[in-house]
Amino acid sequence: MDIVIPLFDRFEPLDAIGPYEILAHVPGATVRFVTPEPGQVSDVLGAMTVAVGTRYDEVESCDVLLVPGGAGTRPLLKDEDFLAWVRRIHDGSTFTTSVCTGSLVLGAAGLLRGLTATTHWGATAELESFGARYSAERVIRHDRIVTSAGVSSGIDMAVRLAAWLTDDLTAQAIQLYTEYDPQPPFDSGSVAKAPAAVLDRARTLG
């Protein structure tokens, strides 16, 4: 099973690394990272640099495409070569997925038109500009297309994906092995629950 995750300058690290940690434990799976150009890319927070030797267009097919988000998605929305590659990969994939603003890439590639999809709460208008209908659900599946909301939701999506690719027992074993048992100290992890002051402060972080 071939799982491909594109990286790019200013990618959101947990969008990629969280699902990678889960999906790398799927029996028989290989996770590969690709980049627009071979070499180093840096995350959006500025402290992590990743060296990737494979250009995205060297990959002609895969079972799962997982597009992470981050500020670096914005140039990709106008990169016709990259968007054409996403469409080609989707044509043969078992699942085409996104985390956070990675859904904007799927939207720009024309894959979300008319579908309900999710993204980071700060990018809802951008998502809908591509013809999708935004929902605040954490993970949304339409047949082979799966979108997940902001950053940490990619882990939820990856656990579900592990179940769809194998079985519930395997996915639960991966969840246990990684001790994914969230117990946040505050109940402010969604726009619907966060007080106004928290929402205002969160808007300064992006």
C-alpha positions in Angstrom: 0.0 0.0 0.0 1.5 3.3 -1.2 0.7 6.4 0.8 2.0 9.7 -0.6 2.1 13.0 1.3 3.3 16.2 -0.6 5.3 18.6 1.5 6.1 22.2 0.5 7.6 25.3 2.1 5.5 26.5 5.0 3.5 23.3 5.5 1.7 22.8 8.8 3.8 20.2 10.6 1.2 18.3 12.5 -1.0 18.1 9.4 1.6 15.8 7.8 3.4 14.2 10.8 0.3 13.3 12.8 -1.3 11.2 10.0 2.2 9.8 9.0 2.6 8.4 12.6 -0.7 6.6 12.3 -0.6 5.4 8.7 3.0 4.2 8.9 1.7 1.5 11.2 -0.9 0.2 8.7 0.4 -3.3 7.8 2.0 -3.4 4.4 1.9 0.4 4.0 4.8 2.6 2.8 4.5 6.3 3.4 6.4 8.6 1.0 6.9 12.3 1.1 7.3 14.3 -2.1 8.0 18.0 -2.8 7.7 20.4 -5.7 11.4 20.2 -6.1 13.9 17.8 -4.5 15.6 19.4 -1.5 14.7 21.0 1.8 11.4 22.4 2.8 10.6 24.2 6.0 7.4 24.1 8.1 5.2 27.1 8.7 6.4 27.5 12.3 10.0 27.9 11.0 11.9 25.5 13.2 11.7 22.2 11.3 13.4 21.6 7.9 12.8 18.3 6.0 14.9 17.0 3.2 12.9 15.2 0.5 14.5 13.7 -2.5 11.5 12.9 -4.6 9.7 15.4 -6.9 5.9 14.9 -6.9 5.7 14.3 -10.6 8.0 11.3 -10.2 5.0 9.6 -8.6 2.5 8.3 -11.2 0.1 6.6 -8.9 -0.6 5.7 -5.2 -3.2 4.2 -3.1 -3.6 7.2 -0.7 -2.9 10.8 -1.4 -2.8 13.0 1.7 -2.5 16.8 1.2 -1.5 18.7 4.4 -2.3 22.4 4.9 -0.4 25.4 6.0 0.3 28.9 4.5 2.3 27.2 1.8 -0.8 25.8 0.2 -1.7 29.2 -1.3 0.9 29.2 -4.1 -0.1 25.7 -5.0 -3.7 26.9 -5.7 -2.3 28.6 -8.8 0.2 25.9 -9.7 -1.5 24.3 -12.7 1.2 21.5 -13.0 0.7 20.5 -9.4 -3.1 20.6 -9.6 -3.0 18.5 -12.8 -0.9 16.0 -10.9 -3.4 15.9 -8.0 -6.1 15.2 -10.5 -4.1 12.4 -12.2 -3.3 10.8 -8.8 -6.9 11.0 -7.7 -8.1 9.2 -10.9 -6.3 6.1 -9.7 -6.3 6.5 -5.9 -8.2 4.4 -3.3 -8.5 7.6 -1.2 -7.7 11.2 -1.8 -7.5 13.1 1.5 -6.6 16.4 3.0 -5.9 18.0 6.4 -6.7 21.6 7.3 -6.2 23.9 4.3 -5.0 21.0 2.2 -8.7 20.9 1.2 -8.1 24.1 -0.7 -5.7 22.3 -3.0 -8.4 19.6 -3.6 -10.9 22.4 -4.3 -8.6 24.2 -6.7 -8.1 20.9 -8.5 -11.8 20.7 -9.0 -12.4 17.7 -6.8 -14.7 19.2 -4.2 -17.2 21.0 -6.5 -20.7 20.4 -5.1 -19.5 18.4 -2.2 -19.7 19.1 1.6 -16.2 19.4 2.9 -14.2 20.7 5.8 -11.1 22.7 6.4 -9.6 25.0 9.1 -12.3 27.3 10.4 -10.3 30.3 9.2 -10.4 29.2 5.6 -14.1 28.5 5.1 -14.7 31.2 2.6 -11.8 30.1 0.5 -13.0 26.5 0.5 -16.5 27.6 -0.6 -15.0 29.7 -3.4 -14.1 26.4 -5.1 -17.7 25.2 -5.1 -17.6 23.2 -1.9 -20.1 23.5 1.0 -18.3 24.0 4.3 -19.2 22.0 7.3 -17.7 22.2 10.8 -17.5 18.4 11.0 -14.1 17.1 12.0 -13.9 14.5 9.2 -16.1 14.2 6.1 -16.0 11.4 3.6 -17.5 11.3 0.1 -16.7 7.9 -1.4 -12.9 8.2 -2.1 -12.5 11.8 -1.0 -11.9 12.6 2.7 -11.4 16.0 4.1 -10.5 16.8 7.7 -10.7 20.1 9.7 -7.8 22.0 11.2 -4.4 20.6 12.1 -5.0 18.0 14.9 -8.1 16.6 13.1 -5.7 14.9 10.7 -5.0 12.3 13.4 -8.7 11.5 13.7 -8.9 11.2 9.9 -5.9 8.9 9.8 -7.3 6.6 12.4 -10.5 6.3 10.4 -8.5 5.8 7.2 -6.5 3.0 8.8 -9.8 1.3 9.6 -11.1 1.7 6.0 -7.9 0.4 4.6 -7.7 -2.6 6.9 -10.3 -3.2 9.7 -11.5 -1.7 12.9 -9.4 -4.0 15.1 -6.2 -2.9 13.3 -7.1 0.8 13.6 -7.9 0.4 17.3 -4.6 -1.3 17.8 -2.8 1.5 16.1 -4.7 4.0 18.2 -3.7 2.1 21.4 0.0 1.8 20.3 0.2 5.5 19.7 -1.8 6.2 22.9 -4.1 8.5 21.0 -6.5 9.2 23.8 -7.1 13.0 23.8 -7.9 14.6 27.1 -7.5 18.4 26.5 -7.4 20.6 29.5 -9.8 23.1 28.0 -13.0 22.8 26.0 -12.1 25.4 23.4 -11.1 23.3 20.5 -13.8 24.5 18.1 -15.3 27.8 17.0 -18.7 26.6 18.4 -17.3 26.1 21.9 -14.6 28.8 22.2 -15.4 32.0 24.1 -15.1 35.2 22.1 -11.9 36.3 23.7 -10.3 32.9 22.8 -11.5 33.2 19.2 -10.0 36.7 19.0 -6.7 35.6 20.3 -6.6 32.5 18.0 -7.1 34.8 15.0 -3.7 36.4 15.8 -1.8 33.1 15.7 -2.1 32.2 12.0 
